Amino acid sequence: MENTLPSPDAPARPFRVAVIGAGISGLAAAWQIRRLRPEAELAVFEQQHSVGGVLGTVRENGFQVERSADNFITTLPWGVQLCRELALEDQLVTTHPDHRRAFVVWRGRLHPLPDGFLMMAPTRLWPLATTPLLSPLGKVRAAMEFFIPPRRDDNDESLAHFARRRLGREVYERLVEPLVSAVYGADMERLSVLATLSRFREMERNYGSLIRAMRVQMAQRRRAGTSRDGHSRESGARYSMFVTLQQGLQELVDRLAQHLPPGALRLGVGVTTIRRENDHWVLTLTDGHQFVGDAVVVATPAYAAAPLLCELDGRLAEELAAITYTGSVILAVAYRREAVGHPLHGSGCVIPRIEGSPLLAVSFSSQKYPHLAPKGYVLLRVFAGGARHPELVSLEDTQLVPLLRKEVERLLRIEGQPVQHWLFRWSQAMPQYEVNHGDRLRRIAERLAAWPGLALAGNAYRGVGIPHCIQSGRQAAVRALGLPVEDQQTSSSAF
Ligand SMILES: Cc1cc2nc3c(=O)[nH]c(=O)nc-3n(C[C@H](O)[C@H](O)[C@H](O)COP(=O)(O)OP(=O)(O)OC[C@H]3O[C@@H](n4cnc5c(N)ncnc54)[C@H](O)[C@@H]3O)c2cc1C
């Protein structure tokens, strides 16, 4: 690494780009940089001694366990597309067709999520009318959604406020809150509806009602040949709504790392500051060296990006530092099949806040993807913490494991000891898109406009899922290289 800035009369040197952070966002940025400027000299700085950030797969005694994300959505194209580019498409595994339904816990028991209920709105009314999860009054209130005047302004509101306003308190508390909590681990009273599930506000605005919008969209999909779960019936590969990789999601980040040029990946080397000097970017590294280059993609969590940038642009750093995060824990736990009383005929269950349980959700991992456990065993992943129970993330193992086990064993009628467990703690892994997150993104974009060659990527901005992170990395690469963004839709995720 260089320790000094190049002198003006030094011979021309290659275009140099740094990516900070080798999670999926940073690795996707590096992949895109290689595609767009293969001649550029690339350096990827990662403070840990391994790639992947929160992603990683553990293999032990025939079990395959994900440390955080265990699959990704296919209704956004960017995950599958990257797998295709990396020649990993034949490794994609779809969820078991018999185990795609989800359950909701109500009064300590699992009930099927009403068929066709998609996060915040029903595509079908009959399953909602017959579910034991709602009282008769709750059902009447939900049906009234059809007649509630729509809000047509552009102002943000919390997800809780939106769901209660449209569908009533019961649908919010017993369906929407647990489903959204399982994804974002967030406080629904603070989570921005526009930054997380804006399509539902668009439905309200465009169709006057969520129920009406869902029905129109379903009819359109039927005509276009796409099924209710977004599963394409057109020719070409067919995927379920979620997919994983045969060898685990570690494979995705490992494959991206393998494609980096020799010497580009600098594991165990963090970045401490980013400065601008004589039209160059100067990075101070934890190994005592500096990197001097022409473009930088910062693909760390926002709270880690803020201190790097505070000397360069205090207001940008303040905006980044104001993005809050929650933590979570995952207890992956394996039992003999016969020890589990529940038939586990689904993908997992979500647990509403009003149940008073420490759990957010339980994924029936080896039911979704049978290759994750040896025959005769089941692998479950128990999620807890989030904004509901932040204290759990720092609880001692000796208290945490029995607490989570007791709860899951009661819910799923499990008798006897597990054969093995793995505990993963994520103290600040999930960004919270609070109400008016969109305004913050606009202010961040304004600050960045003053810094050509600098771009941000990661889950803190426009989506927490793996496909969004991939897209944010690729778009950050485009921006850092000073190239025009392709179209309106993709430019919206570019920083
Ligand atoms: C428990 C959990 C479950 C999830 N489940 C799913 C799921 O099922 N499906 C899905 O699509 N998504 C899921 N997600 C979300 C998704 O996994 C993450 O949003 C995504 O992996 C984040 O990737 P990233 O690269 O933006 O950030 P990270 O993975 O956090 O990577 C950032 C990297 O930057 C490095 N870094 C930080 N500071 C510095 C520095 N100063 N210098 C150098 N390096 C630095 C860090 O060490 C880290 O490696 C889940 C997330 C969690 C936490």
PDBQT file of the ligand as one rigid body, heavy atoms in Angstrom, charges set to zero:
ROOT
HETATM    1  C1  LIG A 501     -30.193 -12.623  12.022  1.00  0.00    +0.000 C 
HETATM    2  C2  LIG A 501     -30.398 -12.161  10.613  1.00  0.00    +0.000 A 
HETATM    3  C3  LIG A 501     -31.215 -12.884   9.747  1.00  0.00    +0.000 A 
HETATM    4  C4  LIG A 501     -31.393 -12.452   8.432  1.00  0.00    +0.000 A 
HETATM    5  N1  LIG A 501     -32.169 -13.195   7.579  1.00  0.00    +0.000 NA
HETATM    6  C5  LIG A 501     -32.248 -12.834   6.272  1.00  0.00    +0.000 A 
HETATM    7  C6  LIG A 501     -32.895 -13.690   5.339  1.00  0.00    +0.000 A 
HETATM    8  O1  LIG A 501     -33.343 -14.795   5.664  1.00  0.00    +0.000 OA
HETATM    9  N2  LIG A 501     -32.926 -13.291   4.039  1.00  0.00    +0.000 N 
HETATM   10  C7  LIG A 501     -32.385 -12.115   3.613  1.00  0.00    +0.000 A 
HETATM   11  O2  LIG A 501     -32.456 -11.800   2.420  1.00  0.00    +0.000 OA
HETATM   12  N3  LIG A 501     -31.743 -11.285   4.485  1.00  0.00    +0.000 NA
HETATM   13  C8  LIG A 501     -31.662 -11.634   5.790  1.00  0.00    +0.000 A 
HETATM   14  N4  LIG A 501     -30.970 -10.838   6.663  1.00  0.00    +0.000 N 
HETATM   15  C9  LIG A 501     -30.410  -9.574   6.178  1.00  0.00    +0.000 C 
HETATM   16  C10 LIG A 501     -29.106  -9.738   5.410  1.00  0.00    +0.000 C 
HETATM   17  O3  LIG A 501     -28.460 -10.924   5.772  1.00  0.00    +0.000 OA
HETATM   18  C11 LIG A 501     -28.185  -8.551   5.719  1.00  0.00    +0.000 C 
HETATM   19  O4  LIG A 501     -28.892  -7.329   5.537  1.00  0.00    +0.000 OA
HETATM   20  C12 LIG A 501     -26.958  -8.525   4.809  1.00  0.00    +0.000 C 
HETATM   21  O5  LIG A 501     -26.270  -9.767   4.838  1.00  0.00    +0.000 OA
HETATM   22  C13 LIG A 501     -26.033  -7.377   5.230  1.00  0.00    +0.000 C 
HETATM   23  O6  LIG A 501     -24.924  -7.350   4.377  1.00  0.00    +0.000 OA
HETATM   24  P1  LIG A 501     -23.941  -6.104   4.354  1.00  0.00    +0.000 P 
HETATM   25  O7  LIG A 501     -22.812  -6.449   3.491  1.00  0.00    +0.000 OA
HETATM   26  O8  LIG A 501     -24.711  -4.861   4.008  1.00  0.00    +0.000 OA
HETATM   27  O9  LIG A 501     -23.473  -5.883   5.861  1.00  0.00    +0.000 OA
HETATM   28  P2  LIG A 501     -22.570  -6.814   6.798  1.00  0.00    +0.000 P 
HETATM   29  O10 LIG A 501     -22.856  -8.236   6.560  1.00  0.00    +0.000 OA
HETATM   30  O11 LIG A 501     -22.756  -6.253   8.169  1.00  0.00    +0.000 OA
HETATM   31  O12 LIG A 501     -21.077  -6.530   6.305  1.00  0.00    +0.000 OA
HETATM   32  C14 LIG A 501     -20.388  -5.341   6.594  1.00  0.00    +0.000 C 
HETATM   33  C15 LIG A 501     -18.905  -5.675   6.693  1.00  0.00    +0.000 C 
HETATM   34  O13 LIG A 501     -18.182  -4.464   6.918  1.00  0.00    +0.000 OA
HETATM   35  C16 LIG A 501     -17.093  -4.778   7.784  1.00  0.00    +0.000 C 
HETATM   36  N5  LIG A 501     -16.604  -3.527   8.385  1.00  0.00    +0.000 N 
HETATM   37  C17 LIG A 501     -17.248  -2.718   9.253  1.00  0.00    +0.000 A 
HETATM   38  N6  LIG A 501     -16.484  -1.647   9.554  1.00  0.00    +0.000 NA
HETATM   39  C18 LIG A 501     -15.328  -1.785   8.859  1.00  0.00    +0.000 A 
HETATM   40  C19 LIG A 501     -14.158  -0.995   8.747  1.00  0.00    +0.000 A 
HETATM   41  N7  LIG A 501     -14.033   0.155   9.402  1.00  0.00    +0.000 N 
HETATM   42  N8  LIG A 501     -13.156  -1.427   7.940  1.00  0.00    +0.000 NA
HETATM   43  C20 LIG A 501     -13.272  -2.600   7.242  1.00  0.00    +0.000 A 
HETATM   44  N9  LIG A 501     -14.365  -3.386   7.332  1.00  0.00    +0.000 NA
HETATM   45  C21 LIG A 501     -15.393  -2.983   8.113  1.00  0.00    +0.000 A 
HETATM   46  C22 LIG A 501     -17.705  -5.731   8.781  1.00  0.00    +0.000 C 
HETATM   47  O14 LIG A 501     -16.715  -6.462   9.464  1.00  0.00    +0.000 OA
HETATM   48  C23 LIG A 501     -18.576  -6.591   7.872  1.00  0.00    +0.000 C 
HETATM   49  O15 LIG A 501     -17.877  -7.719   7.395  1.00  0.00    +0.000 OA
HETATM   50  C24 LIG A 501     -30.761 -11.261   7.983  1.00  0.00    +0.000 A 
HETATM   51  C25 LIG A 501     -29.940 -10.542   8.854  1.00  0.00    +0.000 A 
HETATM   52  C26 LIG A 501     -29.750 -10.982  10.146  1.00  0.00    +0.000 A 
HETATM   53  C27 LIG A 501     -28.841 -10.216  11.054  1.00  0.00    +0.000 C 
ENDROOT
TORSDOF 0
